[in-house]
Amino acid sequence: MTVRFPLLSALFLLAVPAHAQEFHVQPYLQDMPPTSAVIMWETSHGSESIVEWGPTEAIGQRSSGEAGLSAGSARIHTVEISGLE
């Protein structure tokens, strides 16, 4: 499952969950200091946490994070991207 998640008008994000995970909670901004952003989402299972992002739809950057347990086998994914302008 692939979901596009716009952050700013000039920044596009792509959350890439693996192995046909189902979203329990769609990707959202948890925190956004001046030059970084924390993206979180919750899936049915899995531990891969990757956000592909960039200043255009061509993407170009990739950040990975971690997944912690939620209820049952659900996972809460957290990825911080940095170097934003």
URSULKA-V421711 format. One line per field, one symbol per residue. phi: phi as a letter, one per 20 degrees, with the letter a starting at -180 (. if undefined). A space follows every 50 residues. Layout:
phi=???
This chain:
phi=.ccecfecgdcddcecfdllfdfecfgbeebbfgcbbddcaccfancfcc cdbrfcffmodbcdbccdfdfmefcdeccddcnfd
